[in-house]
């Protein structure tokens, strides 16, 4: 079962770094009010529940990186919402992680700095490759 769960999560990670979208909100910088309104909206609550069900409330980071099944109840944007507003409710850009791993992904939210380990930097950069490629291509046009 662990291998099947890991394979599903791995396939989803591959998709997030390879799919090509053309969204009207590409490069849009949402206000804090828009973000808070979104997180209270019915569409977000529905998508959030879909992701929790899809990932069986299992922390995807722990599953992939440490072969551990740890409960998770935080739905995390793989490519951050502020960087890709257009992907805010895209199920392919969402994963379940635990609160502690979410805090690790966003140390700046807890009074910490954005200093990341080499591994965390590598993981984050891999997730952002697709977004950066799209932005670069759009700027060339």
C-alpha positions, -999 to 999 in steps of 0.1 A, spaced: 0 0 0 29 24 9 44 19 -26 11 25 -43 5 57 -23 41 69 -31 36 62 -68 4 82 -69 21 112 -51 52 109 -74 31 110 -105 13 141 -92 46 158 -86 57 150 -121 25 165 -135 28 198 -116 63 203 -131 53 195 -167 18 206 -175 15 238 -196 -13 262 -189 -23 296 -204 -43 314 -177 -56 349 -176 -43 355 -141 -7 346 -150 15 372 -132 -14 387 -113 -5 399 -78 -35 393 -55 -42 416 -25 -43 402 10 -81 408 10 -85 388 -22 -65 360 -7 -85 359 26 -118 361 6 -107 331 -15 -98 310 15 -133 315 29 -151 308 -4 -172 278 -12 -151 268 -42 -119 267 -21 -136 247 7 -149 222 -20 -115 218 -36 -98 216 -3 -121 187 7 -114 170 -27 -76 171 -20 -80 158 15 -100 129 2 -77 123 -27 -46 122 -5 -64 102 23 -54 129 48 -18 117 45 12 141 45 25 138 10 59 152 19 65 126 46 52 99 23 76 108 -6 106 118 13 107 96 44 84 66 35 62 75 65 25 77 67 18 108 88 -16 124 92 -20 157 74 -49 182 74 -33 213 57 -39 217 20 -8 233 6 -2 251 -27 28 235 -43 34 266 -64 25 294 -40 -8 312 -44 9 346 -45 32 335 -73 5 318 -94 -30 332 -86 -43 313 -116 -35 280 -100 -52 288 -67 -80 262 -71 -62 238 -94 -62 204 -78 -30 195 -95 -12 223 -76 -25 211 -42 -12 185 -17 -20 175 19 8 181 44 10 183 82 10 216 100 47 211 109 57 205 73 36 234 62 54 256 87 87 243 73 76 253 38 66 288 50 90 297 78 84 334 72 48 331 86 60 321 120 85 349 125 113 329 110 134 337 81 132 322 46 165 304 52 161 269 38 182 238 39 198 227 6 172 199 3 142 223 9 157 247 -17 161 220 -42 125 207 -36 110 242 -39 130 250 -70 119 218 -87 82 228 -80 87 263 -95 105 252 -127 73 251 -147 60 285 -134 93 301 -142 94 286 -177 60 300 -185 68 334 -172 100 335 -192 82 324 -224 55 350 -219 80 378 -215 97 368 -248 64 372 -267 
